[in-house]
Amino acid sequence: ALESGELAPGGVVTEGSAGSTAISLATVAPAFGCKCHVVIPDDAAIEKSQILEALGATVERVRPVSITHRDHYVNIAKRRALEANELAAKDKKVSQVDGKDRDQMDGCVPDPEKENPGFLSYYKGGFFADQFENLANFRAHYEGTGPEIWEQTDGNVDAFVAAAGTGGTVAGVSTFLQEKSPKIKCFLIDPPGSGLFNKVTRGVMYTKEEAEGRRLKNPFDTITEGIGINRLTKNFMMAKLDGAFQGTDKEAVEMSRFLLKNDGLFLGSSSAMNCVGAVRVAKALGPGHTIVTILCDNGMRHLSKFYDPKYLAQYGLTPTATGLEFMSTK
């Protein structure tokens, strides 16, 4: 964005995110001399907002609504970038009047606090990162993560499995690996409430029972954050998938505790679901195969929900397994 001029030095990067992508943006933006403004659903774990604020980002928490609503967090983030560009244009116009400095233009400098309540003075313009539709997401994994997996396994990989949020990881990695060898199988693991499993396995986003007009707006309340979606993104449409599996909230919780106790891995809900997928693929392919997945988030971002005993108890998700017996029924 900086190279193309879409983002000016000192400008603001905006993003609508359930947390993880936003944390990455908030981490790197200052290194490029830019600010970061994040719009996040208010049901996301509070520690994600706290991390973002600690990184220097401005955080705007909003109520969860459908992507078709103008106030969906992604749509608001896009609007914030447009507002920043409008402020930059006004500021430039004011500063050019009679060659005077804008500080001397009494009453002419736009006031972002009045025009955009709660929005900071982003006079350098904005850029909407657009993680869901920006194919730089796909390219990062096609050019980076896929080759890394190939190199680390010396080409000895039989299957790859991951969940999809934006879809960039599963799309980029699957495309790269299958170009290397058509024998490599790539799968999706999908959480409750997402329509991607149905899309991959049946070619439609919804089952007959969930057809438009009969499907509830929010039929499931899943404990996983940042994965699963009910629309096709440009990134996900690039994926080369051989099949899909469905995971459950209970499996994700149990898997996270199993990995903590047995492997010393303190993982977030997305990583735990990915590991559920890895076990599911292992059962499907049988012994002797190398299966790869991604550990994409850590438990520190999920303390208030995924690792809160009281929260889990409310939904009947208290972990009880001593091994992987919770996977035996699938």
Salt bridges, closest charged atoms under 4 A:
GLU60 OE1 - HIS37 NE2 2.86
GLU60 OE2 - ARG80 NH2 2.75
ASP71 OD1 - ARG70 NH1 3.59
ASP71 OD1 - ARG79 NH2 2.93
GLU83 OE1 - ARG80 NH1 2.95
ASP91 OD2 - ARG102 NH1 2.33
GLU115 OE1 - LYS90 NZ 3.12
GLU225 OE1 - LYS48 NZ 2.71
GLU225 OE2 - LYS305 NZ 3.07
GLU251 OE1 - ARG280 NH2 2.86
GLU254 OE2 - LYS250 NZ 3.40
ASP297 OD2 - HIS302 NE2 2.94
